[in-house]
């Protein structure tokens, strides 16, 4: 499955699923009362990277998703 498509400008456009996942992670973070900085510390990245993940500007790695959900207190089923 493709991560996105390349536009005329050479950038990768986000897929719908990546956009949905990013939005769900943002909602989960806000619901947990965590800041961008809190999420960034959990992944050892910058808060800008978290913002870009949530806006589907970059691909989400499965390990990042798992760690963020753990940080936000999600149960094992989610």
N, C-alpha and C positions, 0 to 999 in steps of 0.2 A: 504494500500500500504506500502511496506517495505521501511525503510530508507536506508537500505543497507544490505549486507550479511556479515556473519561472516567468516573470513578467518581462515586458520589453526593456525595463530598466535593469534587469538582471537580479532582482531581489525575489526571494521566495514568498509567495502569497500564502497566508495561513489557510489550512483546511478548516472546514466547518467543525469537525470533531475537535481539533486542537483549540479552536476558539471556545467551544463549549467547555472543554476541560479547564482551560485557563480561567474562564469565568467562574466555574464551580470552585476552583481553588481559591480565587479571590473572595468569594462568598464565605467559604469555609474559614479562611484566615480572619476575615472581619467578624464572623460569628464567634470565633474563639477569642476575640479581643487582641489578636496579635498584630503588630505593626509590620510594615515592610522590612524594617531593620531586624525584627525578631526572626522573621522567615529567612532573611539573608544570613543571619548568624547560624541558623540550623544547617544551611547548605554550604556555609563558608564562601559566599559570593556577595556581591554588592546588592543594595536595595534596588538599584536600577535593573539588575538582572531579574529580580523577582517581578518587578513591574513589567518587564518585557515578556516573561513567562506567562503572566496573567493576561496580557494583551495579545498573546499568541504571535508575538513578533519573532520568537525563537522557538525551536522544537523543545518539547518537554522530554527529558530522559526519565525512564521508568523509576530509577532510583531516586530522582528528585521528587517525583510525585509521591512515592512511598514515604520518604523522609518528611515532606511537607504535611502529609496527612497525619503522620505520627505526631508531628509538632503541634498540629491543630487539634489533637485529641480525637481523631476519627476512630471508629471501631474497626475491627478486622474485616468486616463484610464490605465496608465502603472501599 
